[in-house]
Structures are given as structure tokens and as C-alpha cells.
Amino acid sequence: MGDAVDSLAKVPDGSINTVVTSPPYWAVRDYGHDGQLGLEAEVDDYVDRLVKIFREVHRTLADDGSVWLNIGDSYFGKTITVNGRPPRTGWKRNKQLTLVPFRVALALQEDGWWVRNTAVWHKTNAMPASMRDRLTNSWEPVFLLTKSDRYYFDLDSIRVPHKTSDEVERKRAESGSAKGKAQDRPELRQWLNSPRHRATIDGIKEVERRPNAPEAVELAGYLRGALKEKKKSIGWVAEQLGLPFERTRHYFRTDKIGSRLPPPEVWEQLKELLDLDTQYDEAMAVELGDNVFRNHPKGRNPGDVLRIPVAASSSNHFAVMPRQLAEFALKATLPKNGSCLDPFMGSGTSGRVARQLGGRFVGVDVNADYMTEYLVDSGIISPDTETLW
Ligand SMILES: C[S@@+](CC[C@H](N)C(=O)[O-])C[C@H]1O[C@@H](n2cnc3c(N)ncnc32)[C@H](O)[C@@H]1O
């Protein structure tokens, strides 16, 4: 219980797998607690404070961890005033959208976070607004943030059914009048009725794939070792291959930006030139496949628009996160027996869902009553437990 920054200081480094959270939005609601976030006089102060809280979140997060951050927007005007009046300085004017979620996302990106998605939470039951000079706001951003470009993400657990199945398309094509490019090409007919496949219907082109290929950086390290052992230079290799030095150099570069895997024919030549052993034979093996894109057997990627109704607020909480939103997020980023953190837990939706999915939960809130209610509700403490804080 307490302010997010102070309480997070007690959470060990790297101990959290995922965070699902929705902080108080700027200048929208008074949670009636000293030290609460969201009532800063200036939007920049709100952003700075969140960045500081997220520095602590970053520390507690495992290297392959991730954060789902839901923040809503607000307009300057009635609720956001300066000295009791709608502001009129610079861009800060009455009726301006503050764009605060994006200010936060940009600031977090500057502070070292990776922004991997701006998912749209489309509130399917959003109330139409009465204003006549703009659209009703019916969505909020949900940012997926990570500590690095590699992180735990179980896409399979959130896949959704394909709109059309390969089987249906095949039947349609068989019964239909497949003409044109697929005339006399029965092997192509099955793809004809699907817009998904039209781009490649010119013919099945064979493409070479390396399904187990190592990272280019890793292979470059190995090639450098072999080069050293042979006491040869990259220039010498380029000459033997008959390739420009600049191109050959990329196969030996151990930085992510410049490193490239050699194409199959060059790899074969390198193996001979540098007397390479067999350790990468399997990983560099080439498979032939057609370039017709088929349905993934486990369903399609759900996309970044999440159609979820707003949850009804309970007697004690105004801004409760819909269970469905927490469930979607946690299925993707909470590993088996993993831990979830919410530094602004409120009624504890992310905690309830995380525990239901078999995970552990660490929650923080400035409001002791919220936390007590969560602990009683979840059966962690009994209702007659003495004051905890
Ligand atoms: C939008 S609500 C979170 C709702 C929550 N996701 C749920 O499903 O109920 C934001 C919460 O942040 C808490 N809060 C405000 N300022 C805080 C701070 N400085 N540190 C920790 N929690 C804070 C509020 O008490 C409120 O419960």
C-alpha cells in the first residue's frame, strides 16, 4: 500500500514477468487520496511522474518482460483549467485534445522502453456524446512496452479463427469457375477465390527458406573465429568469392544493424574456403517451399483493435478495467507460473485474472481500502483481519 514509486522499491530486480495497468488519467478523476497521480497542474508534470514510476517498473521487470499500459486522453476545457479558467497559452487551449497517452508513450520511448504496439481498445458500448463539432470518443490506446526487442509473447494463445478456412476456399474453387491464370493449372485452382492468395496466383514460385537460421550476428562471430584460425582477411575472402569487399564484410559484422546471413550459395563457398565444421549445417539448411500464403493452423493474429465493452463500475471503483482486456493481455505475456504486477491496481482486475490463469500477482495502490477489499475478495485475508497498514 502506498505511492507506486515507494512501494515498487520493495519489489526485487527482474522479478516480474508482465505488467497490466491503467494509471489514473490526467485531470479526469479525483481518487480522494493525497499523493495520487493525475491531479498535476501541468500535463508535463504528469508525464514526468509516470516516467519515474516506470523506471521502477523497468527495474522490477525481467529482461524478457513486457507491459500493457492503458491510458485515456482528455480535453482542455471544463475539467482542465488554469487558475479556474480554460487555458489559453500556446497549444494549451480550451477544446484541445491533450494527447496525453502519446506524450507518455513518447517520453517512455525516450527513456529506453520499446513501444511494440499501440493497440486500440474499442469500447463497443461507448456512450454517444452530445457535442456537435467532433466525433464521440470510443477508443483508448493500450501500449505494449518491452525492455528489449526480444521478449516473451505467446501469440498462439490469443489467435482467433480465420475468416475463411482453406477447406472452404478449396471447395468454392472446385465448384466455381476458376478461369484465367489458373486455367489448365488445377494445382492453383484451390487458391483462386480468396483475395488473400490473389497476389501470388501468377504461379507457385519456389522460394528458399531457412526455418532454423541463426541470428546473423551469431553466425558472423563464428565466421570471424574461422577467419582468424585460417589467418586470412575479409579482403581475401571477398577476392576468392569474386564479390565486392563491402558486401562480403556484412557476413562478418557482429553488430545487429550491419550483420547479414550469407545466401545459400555463398555459405557453401564459405564452408569450403574457411574449412568450416558441421555445427551450422542443420541451422543453415535450406528448404524449398511455395510462396502461397496459407492459413496458420492455430488461427490468425487477432490484430491491434480489441473490441471490448467498458466494465460496469462497482460501488467502490469508478474506472475498473474490463476482465476481457486483462485476460487478452495476460494470455499473451504471462508465462506459466509467471508473475504479474499492477502499480495502480484499484479493484485488482489484473491480479484476479493473473491468479485465475495460474500466475502470481504483486499489486500497489495508494488507497488502502481498495487493497484490503481485493485481499478479502480473493480469500487471501479474512474480513475481520486487523488493519494491515
Ligand atoms: C484507473 S484506476 C485502476 C483501476 C484498475 N485497473 C481496476 O481494474 O480496478 C487507478 C488507480 O490508481 C490509484 N493511484 C492513484 N495514484 C497512485 C499512486 N501515486 N500510486 C499508486 N496508486 C495510485 C488509484 O487509487 C486508483 O485505484
The ligand as an SDF file (V2000), in Angstrom:
LIG
                    3D

 27 29  0  0  0  0  0  0  0  0999 V2000
   -7.7090    3.6780  -13.1880 C   0  0  0  0  0  0  0  0  0  0  0  0
   -7.5900    3.0990  -11.5740 S   0  0  0  0  0  0  0  0  0  0  0  0
   -7.0880    1.4330  -11.7840 C   0  0  0  0  0  0  0  0  0  0  0  0
   -8.2330    0.5150  -11.9630 C   0  0  0  0  0  0  0  0  0  0  0  0
   -7.8600   -0.9320  -12.0210 C   0  0  0  0  0  0  0  0  0  0  0  0
   -7.1610   -1.2780  -13.2350 N   0  0  0  0  0  0  0  0  0  0  0  0
   -9.1030   -1.8050  -11.8470 C   0  0  0  0  0  0  0  0  0  0  0  0
   -9.3330   -2.6890  -12.6870 O   0  0  0  0  0  0  0  0  0  0  0  0
   -9.8450   -1.5810  -10.9080 O   0  0  0  0  0  0  0  0  0  0  0  0
   -6.1710    3.8780  -10.9560 C   0  0  0  0  0  0  0  0  0  0  0  0
   -5.7840    3.5400   -9.5310 C   0  0  0  0  0  0  0  0  0  0  0  0
   -4.5470    4.1750   -9.2390 O   0  0  0  0  0  0  0  0  0  0  0  0
   -4.5250    4.5150   -7.8460 C   0  0  0  0  0  0  0  0  0  0  0  0
   -3.4810    5.5410   -7.6590 N   0  0  0  0  0  0  0  0  0  0  0  0
   -3.5420    6.8700   -7.8300 C   0  0  0  0  0  0  0  0  0  0  0  0
   -2.3630    7.4540   -7.5890 N   0  0  0  0  0  0  0  0  0  0  0  0
   -1.4940    6.4670   -7.2450 C   0  0  0  0  0  0  0  0  0  0  0  0
   -0.1260    6.4360   -6.8710 C   0  0  0  0  0  0  0  0  0  0  0  0
    0.5960    7.5410   -6.8040 N   0  0  0  0  0  0  0  0  0  0  0  0
    0.4290    5.2400   -6.5920 N   0  0  0  0  0  0  0  0  0  0  0  0
   -0.3040    4.0930   -6.6380 C   0  0  0  0  0  0  0  0  0  0  0  0
   -1.6080    4.0660   -6.9750 N   0  0  0  0  0  0  0  0  0  0  0  0
   -2.2060    5.2390   -7.2720 C   0  0  0  0  0  0  0  0  0  0  0  0
   -5.9600    4.9690   -7.5860 C   0  0  0  0  0  0  0  0  0  0  0  0
   -6.2670    4.8550   -6.2190 O   0  0  0  0  0  0  0  0  0  0  0  0
   -6.7710    4.0150   -8.4720 C   0  0  0  0  0  0  0  0  0  0  0  0
   -7.2110    2.9060   -7.7380 O   0  0  0  0  0  0  0  0  0  0  0  0
  1  2  1  0
  2  3  1  0
  2 10  1  0
  3  4  1  0
  4  5  1  0
  5  6  1  0
  5  7  1  0
  7  8  2  0
  7  9  1  0
 10 11  1  0
 11 12  1  0
 11 26  1  0
 12 13  1  0
 13 14  1  0
 13 24  1  0
 14 15  1  0
 14 23  1  0
 15 16  2  0
 16 17  1  0
 17 18  1  0
 17 23  2  0
 18 19  1  0
 18 20  2  0
 20 21  1  0
 21 22  2  0
 22 23  1  0
 24 25  1  0
 24 26  1  0
 26 27  1  0
M  CHG  2   2   1   9  -1
M  END
$$$$
